[in-house]
């Protein structure tokens, strides 16, 4: 144990003890500090601990040193120990020698053959009690006043570090809670998005049925009439077999032709195949999609005169992976028609919707242009974001354009938009001619 020293030596020892890497903090800083205390003050045992949660009469150590080495943490009962005086009095407790005589009930001190004890309370910067630091020695402490003063100083610094550790732990716990909540919210949003996408697809299917019904009605009427003719002719076969046979053949041709027409419509609109490459007639996709969107719109009832122009400058079929490619054109036509209807239903003017296709090296370029309301410049960068919409109320969920972009990208394509508010909107879609 250090002997009596002059003031210069005391200051030198304090400086040596505090000669710690300033990049250290928390537990690492406290360990370095305790190690230096044990070395420069020649202390056999050092404990830093706090009352056990739920049982304040038990001390649990956070740090423990024995003969210069850190050991496993331990717990001990305060009853009959000098540590009890430190905690209850919140002051430095000093027994430079014969501590076992003063506290005969402290069996731990007896077993460790401790002769000297100095303990100090560890307080938070707010002044609240946190724990204590204890120095134990098997030999008397020869300069107890200096050591006690130094320990009180060290206890203050340890209090600061422990407060920081507690704060950091609370922040870490809070971050974990926040991260969990964010993860749960993200999962909820993801599932909600998936549900909304499915609902949008179902809604789109509902809109398609209006157009499909219109397209199917005519061939169904022809089939129905032709079948009635066939039934009548069947009854007349015995009367004039030659003429009846010819008329019956014609009726059956009508039934066959328009049955195939219905089948083709359903193949295009309700294709359920899911694997492999698919080839679609680009001309048919555009033509059929426009018809379905037009018949499902309010243009006729609103008295809007629509001029539709279609220029096919490529003979290529469209090669894709997915079955929902029809939704791309249907949604774009629906959006254009909605914009045209909104602009022209209350004013005079010619509503225009045009489609052009081009060969572009290894790509097919499709341009869809309307002279509707256009898209405000501030929204152009947002229109493909999920849930974004310029429509009001229940007119749109904002999922249509997000779905369009997703379908196009799944088929190795790209989509671009140009627009001027109040004048026009152009969507340019580019698909590769070949996919692999």
C-alpha positions in Angstrom: 0.0 0.0 0.0 1.2 3.5 -0.8 2.9 5.3 2.1 2.6 8.9 3.1 3.3 11.2 0.2 3.9 14.9 -0.4 1.4 16.9 -2.5 3.4 16.6 -5.8 3.5 12.8 -5.5 -0.3 12.7 -4.9 -1.0 14.8 -7.9 1.3 12.7 -10.0 -0.5 9.5 -8.9 -3.9 11.0 -9.7 -2.7 12.0 -13.2 -1.3 8.5 -13.8 -4.6 7.0 -12.7 -6.5 9.3 -15.1 -4.1 8.6 -17.9 -6.7 6.7 -19.9 -7.4 6.6 -23.7 -10.0 9.4 -24.0 -11.6 7.5 -26.9 -12.8 4.9 -24.3 -16.2 5.3 -22.6 -18.7 3.4 -20.6 -17.6 0.0 -19.3 -14.2 0.2 -21.2 -13.3 3.5 -19.5 -14.4 2.2 -16.0 -12.3 -1.0 -16.4 -9.2 1.1 -17.3 -9.8 3.4 -14.4 -10.2 0.6 -11.9 -7.1 -1.2 -13.3 -5.1 2.0 -12.8 -6.5 2.5 -9.2 -5.4 -1.0 -8.3 -2.0 -0.5 -9.8 -1.0 3.0 -8.5 -2.7 2.8 -5.1 -1.7 -0.8 -4.6 -5.1 -2.0 -3.8 -5.9 -5.8 -3.5 -9.6 -5.8 -4.2 -11.9 -3.3 -5.9 -15.7 -3.7 -6.3 -18.2 -1.4 -8.1 -21.8 -2.5 -7.6 -25.4 -1.5 -7.0 -28.4 -2.7 -5.0 -30.2 -5.7 -6.6 -33.4 -4.8 -8.2 -36.3 -6.0 -6.0 -33.9 -6.6 -3.0 -31.9 -3.5 -2.0 -30.2 -5.4 0.8 -28.2 -7.4 -1.8 -25.3 -5.8 -3.7 -24.6 -7.0 -7.2 -21.2 -6.0 -8.6 -20.8 -4.6 -12.1 -17.0 -4.8 -11.9 -14.7 -6.8 -9.6 -10.9 -6.8 -9.4 -8.8 -9.2 -7.4 -5.0 -8.7 -7.2 -4.9 -6.7 -10.4 -7.2 -9.0 -12.5 -10.9 -8.8 -13.3 -12.9 -11.6 -11.8 -16.5 -12.8 -12.2 -19.1 -10.5 -10.6 -20.6 -11.5 -7.3 -23.3 -10.6 -4.9 -23.3 -10.1 -1.1 -25.6 -9.2 1.7 -25.3 -5.7 3.1 -26.4 -6.7 6.6 -23.5 -6.1 9.1 -21.1 -4.7 6.5 -19.4 -1.3 6.1 -21.1 -1.0 2.7 -24.4 -0.7 4.5 -23.0 2.5 6.1 -22.0 3.8 2.7 -25.4 3.3 1.2 -27.5 4.6 4.1 -25.3 7.6 4.8 -24.4 8.3 1.1 -20.9 9.2 2.3 -17.3 7.9 2.2 -16.8 5.2 4.8 -13.2 4.7 5.8 -11.6 2.0 7.9 -7.8 2.2 7.4 -7.2 -1.0 9.5 -8.9 -3.6 11.6 -12.1 -3.5 9.6 -12.9 -7.1 10.5 -12.8 -6.2 14.2 -15.3 -3.4 13.6 -17.6 -5.6 11.5 -17.3 -9.2 12.8 -20.5 -10.2 11.0 -19.0 -9.5 7.6 -17.9 -13.1 6.8 -16.7 -12.1 3.3 -14.2 -9.7 4.8 -13.1 -12.4 7.3 -12.6 -15.0 4.5 -10.7 -12.6 2.3 -8.5 -11.6 5.3 -9.2 -7.9 4.6 -7.7 -5.4 7.0 -8.6 -2.0 5.4 -11.8 -0.7 3.8 -12.7 2.5 1.9 -16.1 2.8 0.3 -17.8 5.7 -1.5 -21.2 6.2 -3.0 -21.6 6.4 -6.7 -24.0 9.1 -7.5 -25.6 10.1 -10.8 -25.0 13.7 -12.1 -28.4 14.5 -10.7 -27.3 13.5 -7.2 -29.4 10.3 -7.1 -27.8 7.3 -5.6 -26.7 4.6 -8.1 -24.3 2.3 -6.3 -20.9 2.2 -4.6 -17.2 1.7 -5.1 -15.2 -0.3 -2.5 -11.5 -0.7 -2.0 -10.3 -3.6 0.1 -6.8 -4.3 1.2 -5.1 -7.0 3.2 -2.7 -4.5 4.7 -3.5 -1.2 6.4 -3.9 2.0 4.3 -1.2 4.4 5.4 -2.6 7.6 3.9 -6.3 7.0 4.3 -7.3 10.7 3.9 -5.7 11.0 0.5 -7.1 7.6 -0.7 -10.6 8.4 0.6 -10.5 11.8 -1.2 -9.3 10.1 -4.4 -11.9 7.4 -4.2 -14.7 10.0 -3.8 -13.3 11.7 -6.9 -13.2 8.4 -8.8 -16.8 7.6 -7.7 -18.0 10.8 -9.3 -16.4 9.9 -12.7 -17.7 6.3 -12.5 -21.2 7.8 -11.8 -20.9 9.8 -15.1 -19.9 6.8 -17.1 -22.6 4.6 -15.6 -25.2 7.3 -16.3 -24.0 7.3 -19.9 -24.2 3.5 -20.0 -27.7 3.5 -18.6 -28.7 6.2 -21.1 -27.2 4.4 -24.0 -28.9 1.2 -22.9 -32.2 3.0 -22.7 -31.6 4.4 -26.2 -30.7 0.9 -27.5 -33.8 -0.6 -25.9 -35.9 2.2 -27.4 -34.3 1.8 -30.8 -35.1 -1.9 -30.6 -38.7 -1.2 -29.8 -38.9 1.4 -32.5 -37.2 -1.0 -35.0 -39.7 -3.7 -34.1 -42.6 -1.2 -34.5 -41.2 0.0 -37.8 -40.8 -3.6 -39.0 -44.3 -4.4 -38.0 -45.6 -1.2 -39.7 -43.6 -2.0 -42.8 -45.0 -5.5 -42.8 -48.5 -4.1 -42.3 -48.0 -1.6 -45.2 -46.6 -4.4 -47.4 -49.6 -6.6 -46.7 -52.0 -3.7 -47.1 -50.3 -2.8 -50.4 -50.6 -6.4 -51.6 -54.3 -6.4 -50.6 -54.8 -3.0 -52.3 -53.1 -4.3 -55.4 -55.3 -7.4 -55.4 -58.4 -5.2 -54.9 -57.3 -2.9 -57.8 -56.9 -6.0 -60.0 -60.3 -7.1 -59.1 -61.7 -3.6 -59.7 -59.9 -3.6 -63.1 -61.5 -6.9 -63.9 -64.8 -5.5 -63.0 -64.2 -2.6 -65.4 -63.1 -5.0 -68.1 -66.3 -7.0 -67.8 -68.3 -3.9 -69.1 -66.2 -3.8 -72.2 -66.2 -7.6 -72.6 -70.0 -7.7 -72.3 -70.3 -5.2 -75.0 -68.0 -7.0 -77.3 -69.5 -10.4 -76.6 -73.1 -9.3 -76.9 -73.0 -9.0 -80.7 -71.5 -12.4 -81.5 -73.7 -14.0 -78.9 -76.8 -12.5 -80.7 -75.6 -13.8 -84.0 -74.9 -17.2 -82.5 -78.3 -17.3 -80.9 -80.1 -16.3 -84.2 -78.0 -18.7 -86.2 -78.8 -21.6 -83.8 -82.5 -20.8 -84.1 -82.2 -20.9 -87.9 -80.3 -24.2 -87.6 -83.2 -25.6 -85.5 -85.8 -24.5 -88.0 -83.7 -25.9 -90.9 -83.3 -29.2 -89.2 -87.1 -29.5 -89.1 -87.3 -28.7 -92.8 -84.6 -31.1 -94.0 -87.2 -33.4 -95.5 -88.8 -30.6 -97.4 -85.9 -29.3 -99.5 -82.7 -31.0 -98.5 -80.4 -29.1 -100.9 -81.4 -25.6 -99.9 -81.9 -26.4 -96.3 -78.4 -28.0 -96.1 -76.8 -24.9 -97.7 -78.6 -22.6 -95.2 -77.8 -24.9 -92.3 -74.2 -24.9 -93.3 -74.1 -21.1 -93.4 -75.8 -21.0 -89.9 -73.3 -23.4 -88.5 -70.4 -21.3 -90.0 -71.8 -18.3 -88.2 -72.0 -20.2 -84.9 -68.4 -21.5 -85.3 -67.0 -18.1 -86.4 -68.5 -16.1 -83.6 -67.9 -18.7 -81.0 -64.2 -18.5 -81.9 -64.5 -14.7 -81.7 -65.8 -15.0 -78.1 -63.1 -17.5 -77.3 -60.4 -15.1 -78.6 -61.8 -12.2 -76.6 -61.7 -14.3 -73.4 -58.2 -15.6 -74.2 -56.9 -12.1 -74.5 -58.7 -10.6 -71.5 -58.8 -13.6 -69.1 -55.7 -15.5 -69.9 -54.8 -17.7 -66.9 -51.6 -19.2 -68.2 -48.6 -18.5 -65.9 -45.5 -20.1 -67.3 -43.2 -19.5 -70.2 -43.1 -16.9 -73.0 -46.2 -15.6 -74.6 -46.8 -13.9 -77.9 -49.6 -11.4 -78.4 -50.7 -9.5 -81.5 -49.9 -5.9 -80.6 -52.6 -4.6 -82.9 -55.2 -6.8 -81.2 -54.1 -5.8 -77.7 -54.4 -2.1 -78.5 -57.6 -2.4 -80.4 -59.4 -4.6 -77.9 -58.1 -2.6 -74.9 -59.4 0.6 -76.4 -62.8 -0.8 -77.0 -63.1 -2.1 -73.5 -62.0 1.1 -71.9 -64.2 3.2 -74.2 -67.3 1.1 -73.6 -66.7 1.2 -69.8 -66.4 5.0 -69.8 -68.9 7.9 -69.5 -67.8 9.5 -72.8 -71.1 8.8 -74.6 -73.4 9.7 -71.8 -71.4 12.9 -71.2 -71.7 13.8 -74.9 -67.9 13.9 -75.5 -66.9 13.3 -79.2 -63.7 11.2 -79.2 -61.5 10.8 -82.2 -59.3 7.7 -82.0 -56.3 7.5 -84.3 -54.1 4.3 -84.6 -51.0 4.1 -86.6 -49.2 0.7 -86.7 -45.6 1.1 -87.9 -44.4 -2.3 -86.9 -45.4 -5.8 -87.8 -43.8 -7.3 -84.7 -45.8 -9.4 -82.2 -45.3 -8.5 -78.6 -43.3 -11.1 -76.6 -43.8 -11.1 -72.9 -43.6 -13.3 -69.8 -46.8 -12.4 -67.9 -50.4 -12.8 -68.7 -51.5 -9.4 -67.5 -50.0 -7.3 -70.3 -53.6 -6.3 -71.3 -53.9 -4.4 -68.1 -51.1 -2.0 -69.2 -53.0 -0.8 -72.2 -56.4 -0.9 -70.5 -55.3 1.3 -67.6 -53.5 3.8 -69.9 -56.6 4.1 -72.1 -58.8 4.4 -69.0 -56.6 7.2 -67.7 -56.6 9.0 -71.0 -60.3 8.7 -71.5 -60.9 9.9 -67.9 -58.8 12.9 -68.6 -60.5 13.6 -71.9 -64.0 13.2 -70.3 -63.1 15.6 -67.5 -61.8 18.2 -69.9 -64.4 18.1 -72.7 -67.7 17.2 -71.1 -68.5 20.8 -70.3 -66.7 22.6 -73.1 -66.8 22.4 -76.9 -63.8 20.8 -78.6 -62.4 17.6 -80.2 -61.2 15.0 -77.8 -58.2 13.2 -79.3 -56.6 9.9 -78.4 -53.9 8.5 -80.7 -51.6 5.4 -80.6 -48.5 4.9 -82.7 -46.1 2.0 -82.7 -42.5 2.1 -84.1 -39.6 -0.2 -84.7 -36.6 1.0 -82.7 -33.6 -1.2 -83.2 -34.2 -4.2 -80.9 -37.2 -2.6 -79.4 -40.9 -1.9 -80.1 -41.9 1.6 -79.1 -45.6 2.4 -78.3 -46.8 6.0 -77.9 -50.2 6.8 -76.4 -51.1 10.5 -76.6 -54.3 12.4 -75.5 -55.2 16.1 -75.4 -56.8 15.9 -72.0 -56.1 17.8 -68.9 -52.5 16.8 -68.7 -50.4 16.2 -65.5 -49.1 19.0 -63.4 -45.3 19.3 -63.6 -44.9 18.9 -59.8 -46.5 15.4 -60.0 -44.6 14.0 -62.9 -42.0 12.4 -60.7 -44.6 10.8 -58.4 -47.1 9.2 -60.7 -45.6 5.7 -60.6 -45.4 5.7 -56.8 -47.9 3.3 -55.1 -51.0 5.1 -53.7 -50.2 8.3 -55.5 -53.1 9.7 -57.5 -54.2 13.1 -58.9 -57.9 11.9 -58.8 -60.1 13.1 -56.0 -62.2 11.2 -53.5 -63.1 7.6 -54.6 -62.2 8.2 -58.3 -58.9 6.3 -57.9 -56.7 4.4 -55.5 -53.5 5.5 -57.1 -52.5 1.9 -57.7 -53.1 1.8 -61.5 -49.9 3.5 -62.6 -47.9 1.5 -60.1 -49.3 -1.7 -61.5 -48.6 -0.6 -65.0 -44.9 0.1 -64.3 -44.6 -3.2 -62.4 -46.0 -5.3 -65.2 -43.9 -3.5 -67.8 -40.7 -4.0 -65.8 -41.5 -7.7 -65.2 -41.5 -8.0 -69.0 -38.1 -6.2 -69.4 -39.8 -3.1 -70.6 -39.7 0.6 -69.7 -42.3 3.4 -69.5 -41.8 7.2 -69.7 -44.2 10.1 -69.5 -44.3 13.6 -71.0 -47.1 16.0 -70.2 -48.1 19.6 -70.2 -50.9 20.7 -67.8 -54.1 21.5 -69.7 -52.7 20.4 -73.1 -51.5 16.8 -73.5 -50.1 13.6 -72.0 -47.8 11.1 -73.8 -46.9 7.7 -72.4 -44.0 6.0 -74.2 -43.6 2.2 -73.6 -40.7 0.3 -74.9 -40.5 -3.5 -75.0 -37.7 -5.7 -76.4 -38.6 -7.6 -79.6 -37.1 -10.8 -78.1 -37.0 -12.0 -74.5 -35.0 -14.8 -73.0 
